[in-house]
Amino acid sequence: MKFPNIICVILCTSFLYAFGKYENQTSLVESYNCILDSYEKNDYELTIEKSQQLLESSKKLNDKAFWAIGKVMMALCYSRLEDQHESMEHLNDALHALPLIEESKRLVLLYLNLGNFHTFSEQINVEKAEQYYQKGLDLAIKLGNTHYRVYLNIQLGVLFSKCAKDAQKGYQYVKRIKPEIDNGFSLDQDRRINYLAVTAFYHFSVGEHDLAFEEFDKAIEIAISNNLDSTAAQFFLLLAELYEGVGMIEASLKSYKSYVKYHNIELKSEKEANLSLLEKSHKQKQFKKDLDKARELNKAHGRNAYQTKIIFLFS
């Protein structure tokens, strides 16, 4: 079973309520939210630019945690741009700062971002992702932070359901937070969709097909009501495959028709923005070419490319 690629970074909504509005902190949180917004749009150049801005702001405020978070986001973007050397440079910078950061919600967020890197980069490492997510979870529990405890359990559930193909282990994490969810704990649309998806995959893996399809239907309803056409299309395609696998051919055909419908809506939206997308694609390709040229120039002058600070003003 293929886990739908619902979102790239699970903690994508505003963190202001999780952190609280403290002096000199709100601007960094807002900057981080802007970084996530551009990353989710696959605009890696703008994400790098905004991450660079976060590095500068956090350095002025002597906030080592947000500086390291900016580095992790840059590492993730360079990995997506298939520049693994540059990616590891930024990741190592973040890891060097890690021991200098005191236990706080900022450190939980850094652990979560490190886990995200190993979950969503081009080189997935389930073991390292679990390690960082677990460290974040342990610290969230120690700090008594319910928000992060819930979010990290969902993220661990996604990690094992999506990357490790272990639906039953993934479910053990979301099962821990079921009491909070049942008692009305507020989840944003992305986390709720992922919570339902992890639960659905578990039910399907143990043969509880009816329960699985109910959970998938709930996730699809949320996606449709929030105009997440791409997510709805992915779920309908998945359902078509699952229904076919258990011999429910009529339901499979119905799901496939729904997939075509929402996929066409997605294509129409893409077509309307086609010029913008082409321009963005060209920009990203040119960005990589410029980076390669800069390295060659540095080599020609006998310098290490990473000793030269290149400021990219661009996702």
N, C-alpha and C positions, 0 to 999 in steps of 0.2 A: 504494500500500500504506500502510495506517495503522499506525504504530508503537504498540503497546499502551501505555497510560498506566500503566506498571508502578509507578513510584514518583515522587514529586515531588522529593525531594532524594536524590541517589544516595549520598552519604556519610552513611548513617543509623545505622550501628552505632557502638559505643563507640570513641572516639579515644584512650582511655587507653594502649593498646598502641602507638599511632603517636607519641604525644607523650612517653610515659614519665611516671612519677609524680614530678614535681618539686614542690618547696615552693611553695605558693600557686597552683599551676597546676591540680592535680587538681580542685579545686572548680569552677573555671571550665570545664574540659572536661566535667565531669558536668552542669553547668548547660546547657551547649550541647547535650549529648545529650538532655536533657529538652526543650529547645526543639524539636529535630528530631522527637522522639516526638510532641509535641502537634501539630506542623505536619503530619506525615504522617496524622494523624487528622482533618485539615481543621478543627481547633479553633483558629481564628485569634486569637480573643480571648485564650485561654490562652497561645498562642505569644507574643503581644504582652506579656502580663503577665510571662512568664518571661524574655523578652528585656529588659524593663525591669529586672528583677532582675539580669540579667547585666551590664547597663550600670552599675548601682550597684556591684556587686561588683568589676568590672574597673576602675572609676574609683578605688575605694579602694586597689586593688593597683597602680594606675598601669599597667595593661595595655592599651595603645592598640589592639592588634590585636583582642582579644576585645571591647573596647568597639565597635569598628567593625563587627565581625561581628554583634553584637547589633543595631546600626543597620540592617544589610543585611536581617536577618531581619524586623525591623519593617517595612522598606520592602516586602518581599515580601508580608507579610500584608496591609498596607494596599492593595497592588495587587490582591490577591485579593478584598478587600472593595470593590473598585472605587472606591477613593479615591486617585486617581493624584497629586493635589497633595500630600497627606500622605506618600505613598510617596516622592515625589521629595525631599521635605524630609529624610527620614531617609537616603535614598541619598546625597544631597549631603553630609550630615554625615560619612558613612563615607568618601567620596572625599576630603574635606578632611583626614581623619586619615591617609590612605594614605601620603603622603610622610614622615610622622613615624615610620613603623614600620620597624625594622631587618630585614634579611634573616634569616628564621627559618622554622620550620615553621608558626608562627602566621600569618606573612604568606602562606605557601602556602595555608593554610586560608581566609584572607580573600579571596585571588584566586579560590579555588574558589567561595566563597559569592557573590561578585560575578558570576561566570559563571552560577551557578545562578539568580540574580535575572533575568538577561537571557534565560535559557532557560525559566523556569517562571512568570514574572510574566504579567500580562495583555497586556503589550506586548513580545512576543518580539523580540529583536534578535540575530540569529545572529552578525553581525560583532563586536559588543561581547562576546558570550558567548565566542566563539573567542579574542578578544584577551585576556580575563582568564584563561581556562583555559590558554592558551598561556604566559602569564606565570607562572602557577602551576607549569606543567609544567617550564619552563626553570629556575625556581628549585629545584624538587624535584630535578632532575638535578644542578644545581650543588651542592646540599647532600648529594647521594648518598642521597636518601630513596627507596627502592624502592617503599614503600607508596603514596606520593602519585604517583609516576611511573606506576604501574600504574592507580591510580584515575582520574587525570586523562586518561589515554589512553582509558579506557572512557567517561568522560564526554564527551570530544570525539567519540567514535564515536556515542554516543547523540545528541548535538547535531546531527550531520549526517544521521544516519539518520532521526531523528524530526522535527527542525525544518526542515532544509534539503532533506529528501527526496533526499539524495545518498548512497545506500547504499555506493557504491564508495569515496567519500572517507571515509565513516565507518569502513569496514573497514580503511583504511590505518592508522588509529590503533590499533585493537585488534590488528592484525597485528604491530605493534611489540612487543607484550607477550606474544605467543604462546609464545615460549621459556620465559618465567617460568611461564605457566599450564601448559604441558606438563610442566614440571619440578616441579609440585606447589605452586605459589604459592597460599597460602590466600586464597580469596575468600568473603565472606559471600554469603548466598543472593541478595540483591538485585543485587549486582554481577555474580555469575555469570549470573543470568538475563539481565541486560542485555548482558553479553559474548556470550552465546549468541544473543540476538536480533539484535544488530548483525551477527554472523557469518552468521546465517541469511538476513537480508535481502540481504546481499552475494551469497551463493550464488544466491538466487532471481533477483537482478537480472541475473546473467550466465548465466542459464539452467540452472544446476546444481540442479535442483529436488529431486532425491533427497537431496543433501547439505543443502539448506535445510530440508527436512522432518525430517531427522535432528536437526538443531540445535534446531528448534522443539520436537520431542518431548522432548529433554533438558531444555529450559527448562520445559516443562509438567510433567515428572516432578518437578523441584525444587519448583515451585509447589504441586503436589498434596501432596508429602511434607511441606511446611511449612504446610499448611492455608491457602494463599493462594488461596482459592476464586475471588475476583474476578479475579486475575491469570490463573488457569487458564481461566476462562470467556472472558476477552478473547482469549487465545491460540487457544482452540478456535474462536471466531467468526472470527478472522483466518484460521485454517487452512481453514475451510469455504469462505471466499471465494477463497483461493489455489488450493485443490483444484478448485473449480468453474472457475476461470480457465484451468486447464490441462487441463480435460476429464475430471478424475477425479471423476465424479459420486458414485459409491458412497462414496469416501473423504470427499467433501464432506458428504454426508448424515450419515455417522458422526460427523464432527467437530461438525456442527451439533447432533446429539443430545447429545453430550458438553457442548457449550456450554449447552444448556438445563438439563442436569443440574446443572452447577456454578453456573449463574446462579440456579437455584432454591434451591440451598444458600445462596448469598449473600443472596437475598431473605428466606429463612427466618431467617437470622441478623439481618438488618435488622428483620424483623417483630418478633422477640423483644425487640429493643432500641428498638422504635418510639417509645415514650414519651420515652426519653432523647434520641433523635434529634430529635424534635419540639421538645423543650425547648431543645436546643442550637441548632436553627435559629432559634427565637424569640429566644434570647439574642443571636445574631449580628445579627439584624435590629434588635433593640433597641439594640445597641451602636452601629450605624451611625446610628440615629436620634439617640442621645445625643450623638454626635460632631457631627452637623449642628446640633443645638440649641445646643451649646457654641459653635460658630462664630458662629451668629446672635446669641447673647448678647454675644460679644466685639465683633462689628460694631456692635451697638447701643450699646456703651460706647466706641466709637471706637477699638478696639484691634485689632491684627492677631491672628488666632486662634492663630498660632504663637508669639506672645510669651507666651502663657499656658501654663504647664505643667499638663497634665491627667493625673492619675494614675488609671489604670483598674485596678481590682482585680477582675479577673475571674478560652484556648487559644491 
